[in-house]
């Protein structure tokens, strides 16, 4: 079981390294849509979450 989890983590890291720019673009697009859907009322919170998601994806990339 642990080997399977390690393999999945490795694969996620490889994909993050290969497609990091696409991940960032997708996060930005989702954040923009969420901001529009909330009428800009939660822009600060949405930006913080988007940055955290990008950081998490970057950490996957670093572990690849």
HELIX and SHEET records of a PDB file:
HELIX    1   1 UNK A    2  UNK A   37  1                                  36    
HELIX    2   2 UNK A   43  UNK A   62  1                                  20    
END                                                                             
